[in-house]
Amino acid sequence: MTGSPTVSRVCIIIACGLAILALSGAATWHWTQTWLDAPGPHQTEIIADLPRGTSLAGIAARLQDAGAIERPILFRAAAMLSGKA
C-alpha cells in the first residue's frame, strides 16, 4: 500500500526544506570561518591600547577606532560564540 499523494508531497517538502536548511548552515559556517581567519582591513601592524577590565564592547570599539576591525558587532558575536569573551 502506498501513501496518499498529499502525504508524499508533505514528505518531499519537508525533505527539501531540511536540505536547504543544512546547505544554508554549511554556507554560513564556511563564510564565518573564512571571515574569522581573514586579516583585518589595515595593511600594517596596529597597536591598540586595551586596558585591563575593558568590556567586550569597549574592546570592539577601540579596535574599530584603531582600524583593526570593520564591524564591531561581528567581532563581539564571534568572541561570544567562541567562548573566549
N, C-alpha and C positions, 0 to 999 in steps of 0.2 A: 504494500500500500504506500503510495506516495503522499507527501504533504500537499496541502492546498496551495494554489498559486500565491495567495496572499502571504502565507507563512514563508514560502520560499523567497518572495520578494523582500520581506522584512529581514530575513537572514542575510540576504545579499547586501541590503542597505547597511545593516549593522557591520558586516564584514568589511565593506568598503570604507565606512566611517572609521573603523578601528585601524585600517591600513593607512588612511590619510593622517590620522592622529599619530600613529607610530612614525611615519615619514616626517611629519612636522616636528615631532620631538627630536628625531635624529638630526634634522637640519638645524634646529635651534641649538642643540648641544654642540654640533660641529662649529657653527658660527661663533658660539660663546668661547669655545676652546681656542679658536683661531684669534679672536679678539683679545683674549687674555694673554696670549703669547706674543702678540704683536708689540713692536716698540711704540713708545709714545710719540706725540706729534712733534716734539722738539728734536732737532738734529744733533745737538751737542749735549754734553753732560749737564745736568741741572742739580743744584744743591738747594734743598728746601729745608727751612728750619721747622722742625716738628717737636715742640716742647712736650716733655713728659706730661701725661694727663690730658692731652688734646683729644677731643671726641673724634669719632669717625667722620662726622660731618665737617668738623674743623680741619681734619687732615685732608679730606677731599677738596675742600675749598682752597687750602693752601697749595695743594698740588696743582689745582687748576690755575690759580693765580701765577704759579711759577712756570706754567706751560708744560707740565709733565703729563697731564691728562686733559682730555677734551670734555668728557662727560662725567661729572662728579656723581651723578645718580647711579650710573652703571658701575663706577668704582665701588660705591657703597654697597650696591647689591651683590657684586662679586665678592667683596670682603665678607659680607654676612653669609652668603651661600657657601663660601669655602670653609666657614667655621673659624676663621682667623681674625674676626672682628672683635 
